[in-house]
Amino acid sequence: MPPTSLGSEWLPVCNSAEIGRSCAQGFVIAGESIVAWRDAAGRMHVWRDYCAHRGARLSLGTVKAAELECPYHGWRYDANGRCVHIPAHPSQTPPARACATRFLSEEKYGVVWMCFGEPARPIDYFPQYHLAGARCINLAPQTIHSSGPRVIENFLDLAHFPFVHTGILGEPTHTEVADYEVDESELGLEARGCKFWQPNGIPGQAGANMEYAYCVKRALIATLSKKAQDNFGALHIMIVVSPVSPTQSRAWLVSAHEDETTHTDKQLYDFNMEILMQDTPIVESQQPKYLPLDPAAELHQRCDRMSVAYRRWLAAQGFAYGTSLGEGGG
């Protein structure tokens, strides 16, 4: 069974492009082995990666039209998860208990999502993805040996830019973080008016004062939008965190680039990937790997207002997975 904190969350599995037609692939999400497979008609299915016969991984099997065949003894499961064929006894009707465990799934923003239980809300995290004319880029998922909440908190942090992303998002000569406000509502957290000078904050934008807006609607999903004061385009990013365990995550960025006509998709991809890879060893170095929610557990500076609000918000929800509340070994 999935941890309670995650039961009603839409969790990212992979990018849609990773699962071709008639293809199956295995993942681990919150300690559960998952198989995502696409039938010949292009429909996505997300199940527990487990054959009811002898427990083999269905992700090692073969997709045959609208059925998934187990690699061990060839048991075949239809799109509803029912076993419809047992090769060793072809005339036998498979027992009613011979079923795969199915999960709700949806494809949006170029990402495959799943939910272990009943979703708390629809997938509405990143409307900027659908802006007319926006160039949208999905990075490949990267393994980060830290908790999902640690990864999200890093994404919300401005003060590390001059030290971790020197020459791109900051310079040691520009370290001051201006005050900003954080609003909390039933929809989540929002920080606006976050201003910071950046040498190359948007591809092709040299030395500009950028204004950020951050949004956290769910514990493991966050977005930012930023624009230079001279109105040179805009960049919108969603960080997607798929928890493998309380202290290991798969994370990637989905970006929407407005008014972008000069760079190739690869250049935009490389720009965002470089930033993610610069963050990774720093986040992995943080101890403990779970996120402390006790306000006295770590020291804070004034510009940590958004991350402090994020910790307080998680604590109010009782969100334990990957935090000091400890669910799942966090």
Phi, psi and omega per residue, in radians:
M1 nan 2.469 3.133
P2 -1.249 2.708 3.068
P3 -1.022 2.568 -3.077
T4 -0.989 -0.709 -3.093
S5 -1.043 -0.432 -3.027
L6 -1.831 -0.075 -2.995
G7 -1.057 -0.536 -3.098
S8 -1.891 0.207 -3.110
E9 -1.639 2.423 2.880
W10 -1.328 2.103 -3.089
L11 -1.972 2.324 3.110
P12 -1.229 2.453 3.114
V13 -1.793 -0.900 -3.082
C14 -2.973 3.080 2.962
N15 -1.319 2.506 -3.135
S16 -0.969 -0.628 -3.080
A17 -1.162 -0.277 -3.127
E18 -1.283 -0.384 -3.074
I19 -1.950 1.737 3.117
G20 -1.363 3.044 3.079
R21 -1.088 2.470 -3.140
S22 1.008 0.685 -3.103
C23 -2.266 2.503 3.073
A24 -2.224 2.514 3.141
Q25 -2.549 2.493 -3.099
G26 -1.738 2.568 3.109
F27 -2.492 2.844 2.990
V28 -2.055 2.173 3.134
I29 -2.251 2.048 -3.135
A30 0.916 0.737 3.094
G31 1.423 -0.102 -3.137
E32 -1.702 2.328 3.035
S33 -1.362 2.191 -3.033
I34 -2.134 2.479 2.967
V35 -2.031 2.256 2.997
A36 -1.924 2.245 -3.134
W37 -2.485 2.621 -3.132
R38 -2.061 2.225 -3.127
D39 -1.389 3.102 -3.034
A40 -1.129 -0.376 3.108
A41 -1.501 -0.052 3.106
G42 1.653 0.007 -3.132
R43 -1.333 2.385 -3.128
M44 -1.603 2.470 3.081
H45 -2.329 2.399 3.097
V46 -2.214 2.063 -3.061
W47 -2.259 2.957 2.899
R48 -1.192 2.387 -3.060
D49 -1.478 1.289 -2.960
Y50 -2.766 2.191 3.045
C51 -1.559 2.327 -3.075
A52 -1.147 -0.278 -3.090
H53 -1.353 -1.120 -3.108
R54 -2.322 0.326 2.998
G55 1.315 0.266 3.108
A56 -1.188 2.765 3.140
R57 -1.381 2.115 3.119
L58 -1.177 -0.397 -3.141
S59 -1.141 -0.283 3.076
L60 -1.524 -0.052 -3.059
G61 -1.514 -2.867 -3.027
T62 -2.163 2.396 3.042
V63 -1.529 2.212 3.113
K64 -2.187 1.734 -3.091
A65 1.057 -1.907 -3.121
A66 -1.893 0.419 -3.123
E67 -2.260 2.649 3.092
L68 -1.990 2.158 -3.058
E69 -1.770 2.261 3.096
C70 -1.168 2.432 -3.096
P71 -1.321 -0.222 -2.999
Y72 -1.519 -1.004 -3.108
H73 -2.200 0.172 3.023
G74 1.364 0.204 3.066
W75 -1.022 2.367 -3.110
R76 -1.994 2.388 -3.109
Y77 -2.033 2.349 3.115
D78 -1.448 -3.119 -3.054
A79 -1.115 -0.340 3.082
N80 -1.551 0.041 3.108
G81 1.507 0.061 -3.123
R82 -1.525 2.390 3.026
C83 -1.243 2.202 -3.079
V84 -2.038 -0.099 -3.115
H85 -2.726 2.266 3.056
I86 -2.082 1.818 -3.009
P87 -0.999 -0.604 -3.125
A88 -1.167 -0.379 3.141
H89 -2.438 1.211 -2.984
P90 -1.066 -0.432 -3.139
S91 -1.532 -0.122 -3.104
Q92 -1.476 2.388 3.004
T93 -1.371 2.136 -3.112
P94 -1.012 2.519 -3.138
P95 -1.126 2.687 -3.096
A96 -1.058 -0.497 -3.123
R97 -1.300 -0.200 -3.106
A98 -1.406 1.381 -3.098
C99 -2.354 2.622 2.991
A100 -1.547 2.650 3.078
T101 -1.492 2.048 -3.105
R102 -1.738 2.618 3.058
F103 -2.138 2.649 3.028
L104 -1.046 2.437 3.109
S105 -2.497 2.730 3.138
E106 -2.721 2.599 3.049
E107 -1.947 2.182 3.127
K108 -2.742 2.536 -3.102
Y109 1.045 0.490 -3.115
G110 1.259 0.331 -3.078
V111 -2.193 2.486 2.979
V112 -1.565 2.217 -3.140
W113 -2.034 2.643 3.056
M114 -2.423 2.759 3.062
C115 -2.364 2.296 -3.137
F116 -1.217 -0.534 -3.072
G117 -2.276 -2.272 3.122
E118 -1.725 2.098 -3.074
P119 -1.080 2.443 3.121
A120 -1.288 -0.491 -3.126
R121 -2.788 2.842 3.110
P122 -1.225 2.920 3.108
I123 -1.412 1.643 -3.086
D124 -2.261 0.566 -2.938
Y125 -1.355 -0.470 -2.893
F126 -2.450 1.176 -3.125
P127 -1.094 -0.391 -3.127
Q128 -1.101 -0.345 3.120
Y129 -1.039 -0.477 -3.057
H130 -1.757 0.224 3.091
L131 -1.098 2.394 -3.133
A132 -1.037 2.235 3.075
G133 1.431 -0.057 -3.109
A134 -1.216 2.434 3.026
R135 -1.567 2.075 -3.055
C136 -1.911 2.316 -3.068
I137 -2.277 2.238 3.051
N138 -1.878 2.097 3.057
L139 -1.271 2.807 2.990
A140 -1.301 2.449 3.114
P141 -1.044 2.458 3.126
Q142 -2.114 2.409 3.090
T143 -1.361 2.263 3.085
I144 -2.183 2.145 -3.093
H145 -1.471 1.224 3.073
S146 -2.838 3.014 -3.095
S147 -1.344 2.729 3.074
G148 -0.989 -0.826 3.125
P149 -1.069 -0.592 3.048
R150 -1.090 -0.718 -3.137
V151 -1.113 -0.770 3.137
I152 -1.124 -0.775 -3.104
E153 -1.067 -0.686 3.092
N154 -1.054 -0.697 3.136
F155 -1.067 -0.525 -3.081
L156 -1.530 0.023 -2.984
D157 -1.721 2.219 3.100
L158 -1.600 -0.585 -2.925
A159 -1.194 -0.302 -3.120
H160 -1.480 -0.157 -3.043
F161 -0.947 -0.832 -3.077
P162 -1.172 -0.356 -3.021
F163 -1.772 -0.606 -3.109
V164 -1.684 -0.565 -3.058
H165 -2.100 0.781 -3.108
T166 -1.016 2.298 3.119
G167 1.531 -0.174 3.117
I168 -2.057 -1.164 -3.091
L169 -1.766 -0.106 -3.116
G170 -2.955 2.953 3.062
E171 -2.438 2.575 3.128
P172 -1.049 -0.301 3.113
T173 -1.470 -0.120 3.129
H174 -2.316 1.519 -3.050
T175 -1.964 -0.246 -3.034
E176 -1.271 2.357 3.094
V177 -1.861 2.072 3.136
A178 -1.213 2.679 3.097
D179 -1.110 2.608 3.097
Y180 -2.581 2.952 -3.105
E181 -1.986 2.605 3.089
V182 -2.084 2.272 3.094
D183 -1.952 2.432 3.082
E184 -2.088 2.355 3.097
S185 -2.477 -3.074 3.119
E186 -1.163 -0.276 3.121
L187 -1.534 -0.216 3.125
G188 2.306 -2.565 -3.082
L189 -2.017 2.545 3.100
E190 -2.500 2.301 3.062
A191 -2.087 2.205 -3.128
R192 -2.187 2.808 3.109
G193 1.237 0.496 3.099
C194 -1.498 1.904 -3.022
K195 -1.946 2.410 -3.114
F196 -2.746 2.385 3.086
W197 -1.384 2.330 -3.115
Q198 -2.340 2.401 3.140
P199 -1.277 -0.468 -3.109
N200 -2.725 0.979 -3.003
G201 -1.211 -0.440 3.043
I202 -2.291 2.404 -3.129
P203 -0.868 2.179 3.137
G204 1.560 -0.102 3.136
Q205 -1.741 1.989 -3.071
A206 -1.813 2.220 2.989
G207 0.915 1.310 -3.085
A208 -2.400 2.665 2.982
N209 -1.405 2.078 -3.102
M210 -1.795 2.558 3.040
E211 -2.049 2.197 -3.080
Y212 -1.832 2.629 2.871
A213 -2.289 2.223 3.131
Y214 -1.909 2.611 3.099
C215 -2.508 2.330 3.040
V216 -2.182 1.930 3.116
K217 -1.753 -0.484 3.112
R218 -2.348 2.812 -2.991
A219 -1.056 -0.571 -3.023
L220 -2.031 0.299 3.111
I221 -2.352 2.284 3.098
A222 -2.490 2.747 3.128
T223 -2.337 2.755 2.965
L224 -2.416 2.646 2.979
S225 -2.263 2.383 3.110
K226 -2.457 2.599 -3.081
K227 -2.590 2.460 3.084
A228 -1.360 2.695 -3.115
Q229 -1.115 -0.391 3.120
D230 -1.540 0.185 3.066
N231 1.099 0.532 3.066
F232 -1.397 1.635 3.096
G233 1.010 -2.924 3.070
A234 -2.761 2.646 3.133
L235 -2.202 2.235 3.123
H236 -2.096 2.325 -3.083
I237 -2.335 2.364 2.968
M238 -1.971 2.245 2.999
I239 -1.628 2.305 -3.057
V240 -2.005 2.047 -3.096
V241 -2.049 2.103 3.070
S242 -1.878 1.932 -3.080
P243 -1.278 2.204 3.030
V244 -1.527 -0.788 3.074
S245 -2.590 3.104 3.119
P246 -1.057 -0.372 -3.104
T247 -2.199 0.358 3.044
Q248 -2.506 2.419 -3.067
S249 -2.393 2.753 2.863
R250 -1.962 2.230 -3.053
A251 -2.380 2.584 3.057
W252 -2.724 2.938 -3.104
L253 -1.965 2.461 2.964
V254 -2.025 2.163 -3.048
S255 -2.140 2.602 3.052
A256 -2.193 2.069 -3.056
H257 -1.856 2.008 3.111
E258 -1.487 2.569 3.058
D259 0.910 0.657 -3.099
E260 -1.861 1.950 -3.124
T261 -2.275 -0.064 -3.004
T262 -1.776 -0.320 -3.072
H263 -1.910 2.624 3.060
T264 -1.336 2.867 3.064
D265 -1.014 -0.686 -3.139
K266 -1.117 -0.699 3.120
Q267 -1.118 -0.702 3.100
L268 -1.183 -0.715 3.082
Y269 -1.038 -0.860 -3.090
D270 -1.125 -0.625 3.111
F271 -1.028 -0.871 -3.117
N272 -1.260 -0.624 -3.133
M273 -1.162 -0.669 3.125
E274 -1.036 -0.740 3.131
I275 -1.138 -0.793 3.126
L276 -1.061 -0.732 -3.114
M277 -1.236 -0.510 3.044
Q278 -1.199 -0.625 3.131
D279 -1.221 -0.586 -2.932
T280 -0.999 -0.925 -3.113
P281 -1.125 -0.512 3.112
I282 -1.199 -0.835 3.134
V283 -1.103 -0.689 3.133
E284 -1.148 -0.422 -3.117
S285 -1.404 -0.277 -3.058
Q286 -1.194 2.398 3.098
Q287 -2.204 2.375 -0.091
P288 -1.238 2.893 -3.137
K289 -1.245 -0.501 3.037
Y290 -1.367 2.797 -3.098
L291 -1.551 2.096 3.104
P292 -1.247 2.248 3.138
L293 -1.775 -0.182 3.036
D294 -1.227 2.125 -3.093
P295 -1.001 -0.433 -3.101
A296 -1.586 -0.015 -3.048
A297 -1.240 -0.582 3.120
E298 -2.352 2.786 3.078
L299 -1.418 2.710 -3.112
H300 -2.301 2.657 2.993
Q301 -1.983 2.873 -2.977
R302 -1.009 -0.633 -3.105
C303 -1.334 0.014 3.048
D304 -1.445 0.269 -3.026
R305 -0.936 -0.731 -3.116
M306 -1.231 -0.735 -3.127
S307 -1.219 -0.608 3.060
V308 -1.123 -0.725 3.093
A309 -1.114 -0.669 3.112
Y310 -1.085 -0.781 3.114
R311 -1.099 -0.760 -3.140
R312 -1.113 -0.692 3.132
W313 -1.127 -0.764 3.084
L314 -1.087 -0.756 -3.135
A315 -1.081 -0.715 -3.134
A316 -1.121 -0.542 3.100
Q317 -1.432 -0.200 -3.021
G318 1.205 0.556 -3.090
F319 -1.333 1.909 -2.963
A320 -1.774 -0.372 -3.009
Y321 -1.256 1.993 -3.124
G322 1.391 0.268 3.092
T323 -2.165 3.081 -3.122
S324 -1.235 -0.143 3.030
L325 -1.225 -0.331 2.789
G326 1.560 0.111 -3.140
E327 -1.134 2.380 3.102
G328 1.285 0.322 3.099
G329 1.558 0.279 -3.056
G330 -1.170 nan nan
